[in-house]
Amino acid sequence: MIWRHFGEVQKIVLELKILRKSRERTLAEGLEQTWQYLDRVGEGSGHLVILDRSDRPWEEKLYRRKETHRGRRITVWGC
């Protein structure tokens, strides 16, 4: 997402993945894809949202964790 804020251009990289495989595989693929977007726009950090549409309780689905992938910081949100 790119928009103007107080006269400056702000860029936020936000990737959404739907959990279809294992959590570990979805996370690995999502981190790599988010890193590629970060590299393309020249940003140092971004966000990866993993949407779990299973019947698991919300307590298991909701989380936030910080990852570093190839030198870039990515906040991972589970929901």
Distance bins in CASP14 RR format, pairs under 12 A and 6 or more apart:
PFRMAT RR
TARGET T0000
AUTHOR 0000-0000-0000
RMODE 2
METHOD distances of the structure
MODEL  1
1 9 0 0 0 0 0 1 0 0 0 0 0
1 10 0 0 0 0 1 0 0 0 0 0 0
1 11 1 0 0 1 0 0 0 0 0 0 0
1 12 1 0 1 0 0 0 0 0 0 0 0
1 13 0 0 0 0 1 0 0 0 0 0 0
1 14 1 0 0 1 0 0 0 0 0 0 0
1 15 0 0 0 0 0 1 0 0 0 0 0
1 16 0 0 0 0 0 1 0 0 0 0 0
1 37 0 0 0 0 0 1 0 0 0 0 0
1 41 0 0 0 0 0 1 0 0 0 0 0
1 43 0 0 0 0 0 1 0 0 0 0 0
1 46 0 0 0 0 0 1 0 0 0 0 0
1 47 0 0 0 0 0 1 0 0 0 0 0
2 8 0 0 0 0 0 1 0 0 0 0 0
2 9 1 0 0 1 0 0 0 0 0 0 0
2 10 1 0 0 1 0 0 0 0 0 0 0
2 11 1 0 1 0 0 0 0 0 0 0 0
2 12 0 0 0 0 1 0 0 0 0 0 0
2 13 0 0 0 0 1 0 0 0 0 0 0
2 14 0 0 0 0 0 1 0 0 0 0 0
2 37 0 0 0 0 0 1 0 0 0 0 0
2 41 0 0 0 0 1 0 0 0 0 0 0
2 42 0 0 0 0 0 1 0 0 0 0 0
2 43 0 0 0 0 0 1 0 0 0 0 0
3 9 1 0 0 1 0 0 0 0 0 0 0
3 10 1 0 1 0 0 0 0 0 0 0 0
3 11 0 0 0 0 1 0 0 0 0 0 0
3 12 0 0 0 0 1 0 0 0 0 0 0
4 10 1 0 0 1 0 0 0 0 0 0 0
4 11 0 0 0 0 0 1 0 0 0 0 0
5 11 0 0 0 0 0 1 0 0 0 0 0
5 12 0 0 0 0 0 1 0 0 0 0 0
9 41 0 0 0 0 0 1 0 0 0 0 0
9 43 0 0 0 0 0 1 0 0 0 0 0
10 41 0 0 0 0 0 1 0 0 0 0 0
10 43 0 0 0 0 1 0 0 0 0 0 0
11 37 0 0 0 0 1 0 0 0 0 0 0
11 38 0 0 0 0 1 0 0 0 0 0 0
11 40 0 0 0 0 0 1 0 0 0 0 0
11 41 1 0 1 0 0 0 0 0 0 0 0
11 42 1 0 0 1 0 0 0 0 0 0 0
11 43 1 0 1 0 0 0 0 0 0 0 0
11 44 0 0 0 0 1 0 0 0 0 0 0
11 45 0 0 0 0 0 1 0 0 0 0 0
11 46 0 0 0 0 1 0 0 0 0 0 0
11 47 0 0 0 0 0 1 0 0 0 0 0
12 34 0 0 0 0 0 1 0 0 0 0 0
12 37 0 0 0 0 0 1 0 0 0 0 0
12 38 0 0 0 0 0 1 0 0 0 0 0
12 41 0 0 0 0 1 0 0 0 0 0 0
12 43 1 0 0 1 0 0 0 0 0 0 0
12 44 0 0 0 0 0 1 0 0 0 0 0
12 45 0 0 0 0 1 0 0 0 0 0 0
12 46 1 0 0 1 0 0 0 0 0 0 0
12 47 1 0 0 1 0 0 0 0 0 0 0
12 75 0 0 0 0 0 1 0 0 0 0 0
13 30 0 0 0 0 0 1 0 0 0 0 0
13 31 0 0 0 0 0 1 0 0 0 0 0
13 33 0 0 0 0 0 1 0 0 0 0 0
13 34 1 0 0 1 0 0 0 0 0 0 0
13 35 0 0 0 0 1 0 0 0 0 0 0
13 36 0 0 0 0 1 0 0 0 0 0 0
13 37 1 0 1 0 0 0 0 0 0 0 0
13 38 1 0 1 0 0 0 0 0 0 0 0
13 39 0 0 0 0 1 0 0 0 0 0 0
13 40 0 0 0 0 1 0 0 0 0 0 0
13 41 1 0 0 1 0 0 0 0 0 0 0
13 42 0 0 0 0 1 0 0 0 0 0 0
13 43 1 0 1 0 0 0 0 0 0 0 0
13 44 0 0 0 0 1 0 0 0 0 0 0
13 45 1 0 0 1 0 0 0 0 0 0 0
13 46 1 0 1 0 0 0 0 0 0 0 0
13 47 1 0 0 1 0 0 0 0 0 0 0
13 48 0 0 0 0 1 0 0 0 0 0 0
13 49 0 0 0 0 0 1 0 0 0 0 0
13 69 0 0 0 0 0 1 0 0 0 0 0
13 72 0 0 0 0 1 0 0 0 0 0 0
13 73 0 0 0 0 0 1 0 0 0 0 0
13 74 0 0 0 0 1 0 0 0 0 0 0
13 75 0 0 0 0 0 1 0 0 0 0 0
14 30 0 0 0 0 0 1 0 0 0 0 0
14 33 0 0 0 0 0 1 0 0 0 0 0
14 34 0 0 0 0 1 0 0 0 0 0 0
14 37 0 0 0 0 1 0 0 0 0 0 0
14 38 0 0 0 0 0 1 0 0 0 0 0
14 41 0 0 0 0 0 1 0 0 0 0 0
14 43 0 0 0 0 0 1 0 0 0 0 0
14 45 0 0 0 0 0 1 0 0 0 0 0
14 46 1 0 0 1 0 0 0 0 0 0 0
14 47 1 0 1 0 0 0 0 0 0 0 0
14 48 1 0 0 1 0 0 0 0 0 0 0
14 49 1 0 0 1 0 0 0 0 0 0 0
14 74 0 0 0 0 0 1 0 0 0 0 0
14 75 0 0 0 0 1 0 0 0 0 0 0
14 76 0 0 0 0 0 1 0 0 0 0 0
14 77 0 0 0 0 1 0 0 0 0 0 0
15 26 0 0 0 0 0 1 0 0 0 0 0
15 27 0 0 0 0 0 1 0 0 0 0 0
15 29 0 0 0 0 1 0 0 0 0 0 0
15 30 1 0 0 1 0 0 0 0 0 0 0
15 31 0 0 0 0 1 0 0 0 0 0 0
15 32 0 0 0 0 1 0 0 0 0 0 0
15 33 1 0 1 0 0 0 0 0 0 0 0
15 34 1 0 1 0 0 0 0 0 0 0 0
15 35 0 0 0 0 1 0 0 0 0 0 0
15 36 0 0 0 0 1 0 0 0 0 0 0
15 37 1 0 0 1 0 0 0 0 0 0 0
15 38 0 0 0 0 1 0 0 0 0 0 0
15 40 0 0 0 0 0 1 0 0 0 0 0
15 46 0 0 0 0 1 0 0 0 0 0 0
15 47 1 0 0 1 0 0 0 0 0 0 0
15 48 1 0 1 0 0 0 0 0 0 0 0
15 49 1 0 0 1 0 0 0 0 0 0 0
15 50 0 0 0 0 1 0 0 0 0 0 0
15 51 0 0 0 0 0 1 0 0 0 0 0
15 69 0 0 0 0 0 1 0 0 0 0 0
15 74 0 0 0 0 1 0 0 0 0 0 0
15 75 0 0 0 0 0 1 0 0 0 0 0
15 76 0 0 0 0 1 0 0 0 0 0 0
15 77 0 0 0 0 0 1 0 0 0 0 0
16 26 0 0 0 0 0 1 0 0 0 0 0
16 30 0 0 0 0 1 0 0 0 0 0 0
16 33 0 0 0 0 0 1 0 0 0 0 0
16 34 0 0 0 0 1 0 0 0 0 0 0
16 37 0 0 0 0 0 1 0 0 0 0 0
16 47 0 0 0 0 1 0 0 0 0 0 0
16 48 1 0 0 1 0 0 0 0 0 0 0
16 49 1 0 1 0 0 0 0 0 0 0 0
16 50 0 0 0 0 1 0 0 0 0 0 0
16 51 1 0 0 1 0 0 0 0 0 0 0
16 52 0 0 0 0 0 1 0 0 0 0 0
16 76 0 0 0 0 0 1 0 0 0 0 0
16 77 0 0 0 0 1 0 0 0 0 0 0
16 78 0 0 0 0 0 1 0 0 0 0 0
16 79 0 0 0 0 1 0 0 0 0 0 0
17 23 0 0 0 0 0 1 0 0 0 0 0
17 25 0 0 0 0 0 1 0 0 0 0 0
17 26 1 0 1 0 0 0 0 0 0 0 0
17 27 0 0 0 0 1 0 0 0 0 0 0
17 28 0 0 0 0 0 1 0 0 0 0 0
17 29 1 0 0 1 0 0 0 0 0 0 0
17 30 1 0 1 0 0 0 0 0 0 0 0
17 31 0 0 0 0 1 0 0 0 0 0 0
17 32 0 0 0 0 0 1 0 0 0 0 0
17 33 1 0 0 1 0 0 0 0 0 0 0
17 34 0 0 0 0 1 0 0 0 0 0 0
17 47 0 0 0 0 0 1 0 0 0 0 0
17 48 1 0 0 1 0 0 0 0 0 0 0
17 49 1 0 0 1 0 0 0 0 0 0 0
17 50 1 0 1 0 0 0 0 0 0 0 0
17 51 1 0 0 1 0 0 0 0 0 0 0
17 52 0 0 0 0 0 1 0 0 0 0 0
17 53 0 0 0 0 0 1 0 0 0 0 0
17 74 0 0 0 0 0 1 0 0 0 0 0
17 76 0 0 0 0 1 0 0 0 0 0 0
17 77 0 0 0 0 0 1 0 0 0 0 0
17 78 0 0 0 0 1 0 0 0 0 0 0
17 79 0 0 0 0 0 1 0 0 0 0 0
18 26 0 0 0 0 1 0 0 0 0 0 0
18 29 0 0 0 0 0 1 0 0 0 0 0
18 30 0 0 0 0 0 1 0 0 0 0 0
18 49 0 0 0 0 1 0 0 0 0 0 0
18 50 1 0 0 1 0 0 0 0 0 0 0
18 51 1 0 1 0 0 0 0 0 0 0 0
18 52 0 0 0 0 1 0 0 0 0 0 0
18 53 1 0 0 1 0 0 0 0 0 0 0
18 54 0 0 0 0 0 1 0 0 0 0 0
18 78 0 0 0 0 0 1 0 0 0 0 0
18 79 0 0 0 0 0 1 0 0 0 0 0
19 25 0 0 0 0 1 0 0 0 0 0 0
19 26 1 0 1 0 0 0 0 0 0 0 0
19 27 0 0 0 0 1 0 0 0 0 0 0
19 29 0 0 0 0 0 1 0 0 0 0 0
19 30 0 0 0 0 0 1 0 0 0 0 0
19 48 0 0 0 0 0 1 0 0 0 0 0
19 49 0 0 0 0 0 1 0 0 0 0 0
19 50 1 0 1 0 0 0 0 0 0 0 0
19 51 1 0 0 1 0 0 0 0 0 0 0
19 52 1 0 1 0 0 0 0 0 0 0 0
19 53 1 0 0 1 0 0 0 0 0 0 0
19 54 1 0 0 1 0 0 0 0 0 0 0
19 56 0 0 0 0 1 0 0 0 0 0 0
19 60 0 0 0 0 0 1 0 0 0 0 0
19 61 0 0 0 0 1 0 0 0 0 0 0
19 76 0 0 0 0 0 1 0 0 0 0 0
19 78 0 0 0 0 1 0 0 0 0 0 0
19 79 0 0 0 0 1 0 0 0 0 0 0
20 26 1 0 0 1 0 0 0 0 0 0 0
20 29 0 0 0 0 0 1 0 0 0 0 0
20 30 0 0 0 0 0 1 0 0 0 0 0
20 50 0 0 0 0 0 1 0 0 0 0 0
20 51 0 0 0 0 1 0 0 0 0 0 0
20 52 0 0 0 0 1 0 0 0 0 0 0
20 53 0 0 0 0 1 0 0 0 0 0 0
20 54 0 0 0 0 0 1 0 0 0 0 0
21 27 0 0 0 0 1 0 0 0 0 0 0
21 28 0 0 0 0 1 0 0 0 0 0 0
21 29 0 0 0 0 1 0 0 0 0 0 0
21 30 0 0 0 0 0 1 0 0 0 0 0
21 50 0 0 0 0 0 1 0 0 0 0 0
21 52 0 0 0 0 0 1 0 0 0 0 0
21 54 0 0 0 0 0 1 0 0 0 0 0
22 28 0 0 0 0 1 0 0 0 0 0 0
22 29 0 0 0 0 0 1 0 0 0 0 0
22 50 0 0 0 0 0 1 0 0 0 0 0
22 52 0 0 0 0 0 1 0 0 0 0 0
22 54 0 0 0 0 0 1 0 0 0 0 0
23 29 0 0 0 0 0 1 0 0 0 0 0
23 30 0 0 0 0 0 1 0 0 0 0 0
23 50 1 0 0 1 0 0 0 0 0 0 0
23 51 0 0 0 0 0 1 0 0 0 0 0
23 52 0 0 0 0 1 0 0 0 0 0 0
23 54 0 0 0 0 0 1 0 0 0 0 0
23 56 0 0 0 0 0 1 0 0 0 0 0
23 60 0 0 0 0 0 1 0 0 0 0 0
23 61 0 0 0 0 0 1 0 0 0 0 0
23 63 0 0 0 0 0 1 0 0 0 0 0
23 65 0 0 0 0 0 1 0 0 0 0 0
23 76 0 0 0 0 0 1 0 0 0 0 0
23 78 0 0 0 0 1 0 0 0 0 0 0
24 30 0 0 0 0 0 1 0 0 0 0 0
24 31 0 0 0 0 0 1 0 0 0 0 0
24 50 0 0 0 0 0 1 0 0 0 0 0
25 31 0 0 0 0 0 1 0 0 0 0 0
25 32 0 0 0 0 0 1 0 0 0 0 0
25 50 0 0 0 0 0 1 0 0 0 0 0
26 32 0 0 0 0 0 1 0 0 0 0 0
26 33 0 0 0 0 0 1 0 0 0 0 0
26 34 0 0 0 0 0 1 0 0 0 0 0
26 48 0 0 0 0 1 0 0 0 0 0 0
26 49 0 0 0 0 0 1 0 0 0 0 0
26 50 1 0 1 0 0 0 0 0 0 0 0
26 51 0 0 0 0 1 0 0 0 0 0 0
26 52 0 0 0 0 1 0 0 0 0 0 0
26 53 0 0 0 0 0 1 0 0 0 0 0
26 54 0 0 0 0 0 1 0 0 0 0 0
26 76 0 0 0 0 0 1 0 0 0 0 0
26 78 0 0 0 0 0 1 0 0 0 0 0
27 33 0 0 0 0 0 1 0 0 0 0 0
27 34 0 0 0 0 0 1 0 0 0 0 0
27 48 1 0 0 1 0 0 0 0 0 0 0
27 49 0 0 0 0 0 1 0 0 0 0 0
27 50 1 0 0 1 0 0 0 0 0 0 0
27 52 0 0 0 0 0 1 0 0 0 0 0
27 63 0 0 0 0 0 1 0 0 0 0 0
27 65 0 0 0 0 1 0 0 0 0 0 0
27 67 0 0 0 0 1 0 0 0 0 0 0
27 69 0 0 0 0 1 0 0 0 0 0 0
27 74 0 0 0 0 1 0 0 0 0 0 0
27 76 1 0 0 1 0 0 0 0 0 0 0
27 77 0 0 0 0 0 1 0 0 0 0 0
27 78 0 0 0 0 1 0 0 0 0 0 0
28 34 0 0 0 0 0 1 0 0 0 0 0
28 35 0 0 0 0 0 1 0 0 0 0 0
28 48 0 0 0 0 0 1 0 0 0 0 0
28 50 0 0 0 0 0 1 0 0 0 0 0
28 67 0 0 0 0 0 1 0 0 0 0 0
28 69 0 0 0 0 1 0 0 0 0 0 0
28 74 0 0 0 0 0 1 0 0 0 0 0
28 76 0 0 0 0 0 1 0 0 0 0 0
29 35 0 0 0 0 0 1 0 0 0 0 0
29 36 0 0 0 0 0 1 0 0 0 0 0
29 48 0 0 0 0 1 0 0 0 0 0 0
29 50 0 0 0 0 0 1 0 0 0 0 0
29 69 0 0 0 0 0 1 0 0 0 0 0
30 36 0 0 0 0 1 0 0 0 0 0 0
30 37 0 0 0 0 1 0 0 0 0 0 0
30 38 0 0 0 0 0 1 0 0 0 0 0
30 46 0 0 0 0 0 1 0 0 0 0 0
30 47 0 0 0 0 0 1 0 0 0 0 0
30 48 1 0 1 0 0 0 0 0 0 0 0
30 49 0 0 0 0 1 0 0 0 0 0 0
30 50 1 0 0 1 0 0 0 0 0 0 0
30 51 0 0 0 0 0 1 0 0 0 0 0
30 67 0 0 0 0 1 0 0 0 0 0 0
30 69 0 0 0 0 1 0 0 0 0 0 0
30 74 0 0 0 0 1 0 0 0 0 0 0
30 76 0 0 0 0 1 0 0 0 0 0 0
30 77 0 0 0 0 0 1 0 0 0 0 0
30 78 0 0 0 0 0 1 0 0 0 0 0
31 37 0 0 0 0 0 1 0 0 0 0 0
31 38 0 0 0 0 0 1 0 0 0 0 0
31 46 0 0 0 0 0 1 0 0 0 0 0
31 47 0 0 0 0 0 1 0 0 0 0 0
31 48 1 0 0 1 0 0 0 0 0 0 0
31 50 0 0 0 0 0 1 0 0 0 0 0
31 65 0 0 0 0 0 1 0 0 0 0 0
31 66 0 0 0 0 0 1 0 0 0 0 0
31 67 1 0 0 1 0 0 0 0 0 0 0
31 68 0 0 0 0 1 0 0 0 0 0 0
31 69 1 0 1 0 0 0 0 0 0 0 0
31 70 0 0 0 0 1 0 0 0 0 0 0
31 71 0 0 0 0 0 1 0 0 0 0 0
31 72 0 0 0 0 1 0 0 0 0 0 0
31 73 0 0 0 0 0 1 0 0 0 0 0
31 74 1 0 1 0 0 0 0 0 0 0 0
31 75 0 0 0 0 0 1 0 0 0 0 0
31 76 1 0 0 1 0 0 0 0 0 0 0
32 38 0 0 0 0 0 1 0 0 0 0 0
32 39 0 0 0 0 0 1 0 0 0 0 0
32 48 0 0 0 0 0 1 0 0 0 0 0
32 67 0 0 0 0 0 1 0 0 0 0 0
32 69 1 0 0 1 0 0 0 0 0 0 0
32 70 0 0 0 0 1 0 0 0 0 0 0
32 72 0 0 0 0 0 1 0 0 0 0 0
32 74 0 0 0 0 0 1 0 0 0 0 0
33 39 0 0 0 0 0 1 0 0 0 0 0
33 40 0 0 0 0 0 1 0 0 0 0 0
33 46 0 0 0 0 0 1 0 0 0 0 0
33 48 0 0 0 0 1 0 0 0 0 0 0
33 49 0 0 0 0 0 1 0 0 0 0 0
33 50 0 0 0 0 0 1 0 0 0 0 0
33 69 0 0 0 0 1 0 0 0 0 0 0
33 70 0 0 0 0 0 1 0 0 0 0 0
33 74 0 0 0 0 0 1 0 0 0 0 0
34 40 0 0 0 0 0 1 0 0 0 0 0
34 41 0 0 0 0 0 1 0 0 0 0 0
34 43 0 0 0 0 0 1 0 0 0 0 0
34 44 0 0 0 0 0 1 0 0 0 0 0
34 45 0 0 0 0 1 0 0 0 0 0 0
34 46 1 0 0 1 0 0 0 0 0 0 0
34 47 1 0 0 1 0 0 0 0 0 0 0
34 48 1 0 1 0 0 0 0 0 0 0 0
34 49 0 0 0 0 1 0 0 0 0 0 0
34 50 0 0 0 0 0 1 0 0 0 0 0
34 67 0 0 0 0 1 0 0 0 0 0 0
34 68 0 0 0 0 0 1 0 0 0 0 0
34 69 1 0 0 1 0 0 0 0 0 0 0
34 70 0 0 0 0 0 1 0 0 0 0 0
34 71 0 0 0 0 0 1 0 0 0 0 0
34 72 0 0 0 0 1 0 0 0 0 0 0
34 73 0 0 0 0 0 1 0 0 0 0 0
34 74 1 0 1 0 0 0 0 0 0 0 0
34 75 0 0 0 0 1 0 0 0 0 0 0
34 76 0 0 0 0 1 0 0 0 0 0 0
34 77 0 0 0 0 0 1 0 0 0 0 0
35 41 0 0 0 0 0 1 0 0 0 0 0
35 42 0 0 0 0 0 1 0 0 0 0 0
35 43 0 0 0 0 0 1 0 0 0 0 0
35 44 0 0 0 0 1 0 0 0 0 0 0
35 45 0 0 0 0 0 1 0 0 0 0 0
35 46 0 0 0 0 1 0 0 0 0 0 0
35 48 0 0 0 0 1 0 0 0 0 0 0
35 67 0 0 0 0 1 0 0 0 0 0 0
35 68 0 0 0 0 1 0 0 0 0 0 0
35 69 1 0 1 0 0 0 0 0 0 0 0
35 70 1 0 1 0 0 0 0 0 0 0 0
35 71 0 0 0 0 1 0 0 0 0 0 0
35 72 1 0 1 0 0 0 0 0 0 0 0
35 73 0 0 0 0 0 1 0 0 0 0 0
35 74 1 0 0 1 0 0 0 0 0 0 0
36 42 0 0 0 0 0 1 0 0 0 0 0
36 43 0 0 0 0 0 1 0 0 0 0 0
36 46 0 0 0 0 0 1 0 0 0 0 0
36 48 0 0 0 0 0 1 0 0 0 0 0
36 69 0 0 0 0 0 1 0 0 0 0 0
36 70 0 0 0 0 1 0 0 0 0 0 0
36 72 0 0 0 0 0 1 0 0 0 0 0
36 74 0 0 0 0 0 1 0 0 0 0 0
37 43 0 0 0 0 1 0 0 0 0 0 0
37 44 0 0 0 0 0 1 0 0 0 0 0
37 45 0 0 0 0 0 1 0 0 0 0 0
37 46 0 0 0 0 1 0 0 0 0 0 0
37 47 0 0 0 0 0 1 0 0 0 0 0
37 48 0 0 0 0 1 0 0 0 0 0 0
37 69 0 0 0 0 0 1 0 0 0 0 0
37 72 0 0 0 0 1 0 0 0 0 0 0
37 74 0 0 0 0 0 1 0 0 0 0 0
38 44 1 0 1 0 0 0 0 0 0 0 0
38 45 1 0 0 1 0 0 0 0 0 0 0
38 46 1 0 0 1 0 0 0 0 0 0 0
38 47 0 0 0 0 0 1 0 0 0 0 0
38 48 0 0 0 0 0 1 0 0 0 0 0
38 68 0 0 0 0 0 1 0 0 0 0 0
38 69 0 0 0 0 1 0 0 0 0 0 0
38 70 0 0 0 0 1 0 0 0 0 0 0
38 71 0 0 0 0 1 0 0 0 0 0 0
38 72 1 0 1 0 0 0 0 0 0 0 0
38 73 0 0 0 0 1 0 0 0 0 0 0
38 74 1 0 0 1 0 0 0 0 0 0 0
38 75 0 0 0 0 0 1 0 0 0 0 0
39 46 0 0 0 0 0 1 0 0 0 0 0
39 69 0 0 0 0 0 1 0 0 0 0 0
39 70 0 0 0 0 1 0 0 0 0 0 0
39 71 0 0 0 0 0 1 0 0 0 0 0
39 72 1 0 0 1 0 0 0 0 0 0 0
39 74 0 0 0 0 0 1 0 0 0 0 0
40 72 0 0 0 0 0 1 0 0 0 0 0
41 72 0 0 0 0 0 1 0 0 0 0 0
42 72 0 0 0 0 1 0 0 0 0 0 0
43 71 0 0 0 0 0 1 0 0 0 0 0
43 72 1 0 0 1 0 0 0 0 0 0 0
43 73 0 0 0 0 1 0 0 0 0 0 0
43 74 0 0 0 0 0 1 0 0 0 0 0
44 68 0 0 0 0 0 1 0 0 0 0 0
44 69 0 0 0 0 0 1 0 0 0 0 0
44 70 0 0 0 0 0 1 0 0 0 0 0
44 71 0 0 0 0 1 0 0 0 0 0 0
44 72 1 0 1 0 0 0 0 0 0 0 0
44 73 1 0 0 1 0 0 0 0 0 0 0
44 74 0 0 0 0 1 0 0 0 0 0 0
44 75 0 0 0 0 0 1 0 0 0 0 0
45 66 0 0 0 0 1 0 0 0 0 0 0
45 67 0 0 0 0 0 1 0 0 0 0 0
45 68 0 0 0 0 1 0 0 0 0 0 0
45 69 0 0 0 0 0 1 0 0 0 0 0
45 71 0 0 0 0 1 0 0 0 0 0 0
45 72 1 0 0 1 0 0 0 0 0 0 0
45 73 1 0 1 0 0 0 0 0 0 0 0
45 74 1 0 0 1 0 0 0 0 0 0 0
45 75 1 0 0 1 0 0 0 0 0 0 0
45 76 0 0 0 0 0 1 0 0 0 0 0
46 66 0 0 0 0 0 1 0 0 0 0 0
46 67 0 0 0 0 0 1 0 0 0 0 0
46 68 0 0 0 0 0 1 0 0 0 0 0
46 69 0 0 0 0 0 1 0 0 0 0 0
46 71 0 0 0 0 0 1 0 0 0 0 0
46 72 1 0 0 1 0 0 0 0 0 0 0
46 73 1 0 0 1 0 0 0 0 0 0 0
46 74 1 0 1 0 0 0 0 0 0 0 0
46 75 1 0 0 1 0 0 0 0 0 0 0
46 76 0 0 0 0 1 0 0 0 0 0 0
46 77 0 0 0 0 0 1 0 0 0 0 0
47 64 0 0 0 0 1 0 0 0 0 0 0
47 65 0 0 0 0 0 1 0 0 0 0 0
47 66 0 0 0 0 0 1 0 0 0 0 0
47 67 0 0 0 0 0 1 0 0 0 0 0
47 72 0 0 0 0 0 1 0 0 0 0 0
47 73 0 0 0 0 1 0 0 0 0 0 0
47 74 1 0 0 1 0 0 0 0 0 0 0
47 75 1 0 1 0 0 0 0 0 0 0 0
47 76 1 0 0 1 0 0 0 0 0 0 0
47 77 1 0 0 1 0 0 0 0 0 0 0
47 78 0 0 0 0 0 1 0 0 0 0 0
47 79 0 0 0 0 0 1 0 0 0 0 0
48 63 0 0 0 0 0 1 0 0 0 0 0
48 64 0 0 0 0 0 1 0 0 0 0 0
48 65 0 0 0 0 1 0 0 0 0 0 0
48 66 0 0 0 0 0 1 0 0 0 0 0
48 67 1 0 0 1 0 0 0 0 0 0 0
48 69 0 0 0 0 1 0 0 0 0 0 0
48 72 0 0 0 0 0 1 0 0 0 0 0
48 73 0 0 0 0 0 1 0 0 0 0 0
48 74 1 0 1 0 0 0 0 0 0 0 0
48 75 1 0 0 1 0 0 0 0 0 0 0
48 76 1 0 1 0 0 0 0 0 0 0 0
48 77 1 0 0 1 0 0 0 0 0 0 0
48 78 0 0 0 0 1 0 0 0 0 0 0
48 79 0 0 0 0 0 1 0 0 0 0 0
49 61 0 0 0 0 0 1 0 0 0 0 0
49 62 0 0 0 0 0 1 0 0 0 0 0
49 63 0 0 0 0 0 1 0 0 0 0 0
49 64 0 0 0 0 0 1 0 0 0 0 0
49 74 0 0 0 0 0 1 0 0 0 0 0
49 75 0 0 0 0 1 0 0 0 0 0 0
49 76 1 0 0 1 0 0 0 0 0 0 0
49 77 1 0 1 0 0 0 0 0 0 0 0
49 78 1 0 0 1 0 0 0 0 0 0 0
49 79 1 0 0 1 0 0 0 0 0 0 0
50 61 0 0 0 0 1 0 0 0 0 0 0
50 62 0 0 0 0 0 1 0 0 0 0 0
50 63 0 0 0 0 1 0 0 0 0 0 0
50 64 0 0 0 0 0 1 0 0 0 0 0
50 65 0 0 0 0 0 1 0 0 0 0 0
50 67 0 0 0 0 0 1 0 0 0 0 0
50 74 0 0 0 0 0 1 0 0 0 0 0
50 75 0 0 0 0 0 1 0 0 0 0 0
50 76 1 0 0 1 0 0 0 0 0 0 0
50 77 1 0 0 1 0 0 0 0 0 0 0
50 78 1 0 1 0 0 0 0 0 0 0 0
50 79 1 0 0 1 0 0 0 0 0 0 0
51 61 0 0 0 0 1 0 0 0 0 0 0
51 62 0 0 0 0 0 1 0 0 0 0 0
51 76 0 0 0 0 0 1 0 0 0 0 0
51 77 0 0 0 0 1 0 0 0 0 0 0
51 78 1 0 0 1 0 0 0 0 0 0 0
51 79 1 0 0 1 0 0 0 0 0 0 0
52 58 0 0 0 0 1 0 0 0 0 0 0
52 59 0 0 0 0 0 1 0 0 0 0 0
52 60 0 0 0 0 1 0 0 0 0 0 0
52 61 1 0 1 0 0 0 0 0 0 0 0
52 62 0 0 0 0 1 0 0 0 0 0 0
52 63 0 0 0 0 1 0 0 0 0 0 0
52 77 0 0 0 0 0 1 0 0 0 0 0
52 78 1 0 0 1 0 0 0 0 0 0 0
52 79 1 0 0 1 0 0 0 0 0 0 0
53 61 0 0 0 0 1 0 0 0 0 0 0
53 78 0 0 0 0 0 1 0 0 0 0 0
53 79 0 0 0 0 1 0 0 0 0 0 0
54 60 0 0 0 0 1 0 0 0 0 0 0
54 61 1 0 0 1 0 0 0 0 0 0 0
54 78 0 0 0 0 0 1 0 0 0 0 0
54 79 0 0 0 0 0 1 0 0 0 0 0
55 61 0 0 0 0 0 1 0 0 0 0 0
56 62 0 0 0 0 0 1 0 0 0 0 0
56 63 0 0 0 0 0 1 0 0 0 0 0
56 78 0 0 0 0 0 1 0 0 0 0 0
56 79 0 0 0 0 0 1 0 0 0 0 0
58 78 0 0 0 0 0 1 0 0 0 0 0
58 79 0 0 0 0 1 0 0 0 0 0 0
59 78 0 0 0 0 0 1 0 0 0 0 0
59 79 0 0 0 0 0 1 0 0 0 0 0
60 78 0 0 0 0 1 0 0 0 0 0 0
60 79 0 0 0 0 0 1 0 0 0 0 0
61 77 0 0 0 0 0 1 0 0 0 0 0
61 78 1 0 0 1 0 0 0 0 0 0 0
61 79 1 0 1 0 0 0 0 0 0 0 0
62 76 0 0 0 0 0 1 0 0 0 0 0
62 77 0 0 0 0 1 0 0 0 0 0 0
62 78 1 0 0 1 0 0 0 0 0 0 0
62 79 1 0 1 0 0 0 0 0 0 0 0
63 75 0 0 0 0 0 1 0 0 0 0 0
63 76 1 0 0 1 0 0 0 0 0 0 0
63 77 1 0 0 1 0 0 0 0 0 0 0
63 78 1 0 1 0 0 0 0 0 0 0 0
63 79 0 0 0 0 1 0 0 0 0 0 0
64 74 0 0 0 0 0 1 0 0 0 0 0
64 75 1 0 0 1 0 0 0 0 0 0 0
64 76 1 0 0 1 0 0 0 0 0 0 0
64 77 1 0 1 0 0 0 0 0 0 0 0
64 78 1 0 0 1 0 0 0 0 0 0 0
64 79 0 0 0 0 1 0 0 0 0 0 0
65 73 0 0 0 0 0 1 0 0 0 0 0
65 74 0 0 0 0 1 0 0 0 0 0 0
65 75 1 0 0 1 0 0 0 0 0 0 0
65 76 1 0 1 0 0 0 0 0 0 0 0
65 77 0 0 0 0 1 0 0 0 0 0 0
65 78 0 0 0 0 1 0 0 0 0 0 0
66 72 0 0 0 0 0 1 0 0 0 0 0
66 73 1 0 0 1 0 0 0 0 0 0 0
66 74 1 0 0 1 0 0 0 0 0 0 0
66 75 1 0 1 0 0 0 0 0 0 0 0
66 76 1 0 0 1 0 0 0 0 0 0 0
66 77 0 0 0 0 0 1 0 0 0 0 0
67 73 1 0 0 1 0 0 0 0 0 0 0
67 74 1 0 1 0 0 0 0 0 0 0 0
67 75 1 0 0 1 0 0 0 0 0 0 0
67 76 1 0 1 0 0 0 0 0 0 0 0
67 77 0 0 0 0 0 1 0 0 0 0 0
68 74 1 0 0 1 0 0 0 0 0 0 0
68 75 0 0 0 0 0 1 0 0 0 0 0
68 76 0 0 0 0 0 1 0 0 0 0 0
69 75 0 0 0 0 0 1 0 0 0 0 0
69 76 0 0 0 0 1 0 0 0 0 0 0
END
